[in-house]
Amino acid sequence: MSRPDINAGAWYLRARPDGSWDVCEPTTGEAYARVTGDPETGELRVSGDPIAGEAGAEAVRRFLRQFVP
């Protein structure tokens, strides 16, 4: 499954080729955290800045809900 970039308001999630997302500041593009989500299980892994990571994880959760029953 190809992962899209996600505009999460205060943060922009840039899709990476490995299936994870970089959680970036939208005006500079600087990455503050990384979120990896498994569409089969809905499990998330977050690394980096805790505030950016949690915001990014919530956006990825909303995206993955389309695929996980």
C-alpha positions as CSV (number, residue, x, y, z in Angstrom):
1,M,0.0,0.0,0.0
2,S,1.3,3.4,-1.0
3,R,1.2,5.8,2.0
4,P,0.2,9.4,1.4
5,D,1.5,12.5,2.9
6,I,-0.9,13.7,5.7
7,N,-1.6,17.3,6.5
8,A,-2.3,17.3,10.3
9,G,-2.7,21.0,10.8
10,A,0.2,22.1,13.0
11,W,2.2,19.2,11.7
12,Y,2.8,17.8,8.2
13,L,3.5,14.0,7.9
14,R,5.8,13.2,5.0
15,A,5.5,9.6,3.8
16,R,8.8,7.7,3.6
17,P,9.6,4.8,1.2
18,D,9.9,2.4,4.2
19,G,6.2,2.9,5.1
20,S,6.7,5.3,8.0
21,W,6.0,9.1,8.2
22,D,8.3,11.9,9.3
23,V,6.4,14.4,11.4
24,C,7.6,17.8,10.1
25,E,7.1,21.4,10.9
26,P,5.0,22.6,7.9
27,T,6.9,25.8,7.0
28,T,10.4,24.5,7.3
29,G,10.0,20.8,6.6
30,E,12.2,20.0,9.5
31,A,11.4,16.5,10.9
32,Y,10.8,16.2,14.6
33,A,9.5,12.7,15.0
34,R,8.8,9.5,13.1
35,V,5.7,7.4,13.2
36,T,5.4,3.8,11.8
37,G,2.0,2.3,11.5
38,D,1.0,-1.3,10.7
39,P,-2.2,-1.4,8.6
40,E,-2.8,-5.0,9.5
41,T,-2.8,-4.5,13.2
42,G,-3.1,-0.8,13.7
43,E,0.0,-0.9,15.9
44,L,2.1,2.3,16.0
45,R,5.7,3.0,16.9
46,V,6.8,6.6,17.6
47,S,10.3,8.0,18.0
48,G,11.6,11.5,18.4
49,D,10.0,14.6,19.9
50,P,7.1,13.4,22.1
51,I,4.7,16.3,21.3
52,A,5.2,16.0,17.5
53,G,5.2,12.2,17.8
54,E,1.8,12.1,19.6
55,A,0.2,14.6,17.1
56,G,1.6,12.5,14.2
57,A,0.5,9.2,15.8
58,E,-3.1,10.6,16.1
59,A,-3.1,11.5,12.4
60,V,-1.8,8.1,11.4
61,R,-4.4,6.4,13.6
62,R,-7.1,8.2,11.8
63,F,-5.6,7.2,8.4
64,L,-5.2,3.5,9.4
65,R,-8.8,3.3,10.7
66,Q,-9.8,3.1,7.0
67,F,-8.0,-0.3,6.8
68,V,-8.2,-1.9,10.3
69,P,-11.7,-3.1,11.3
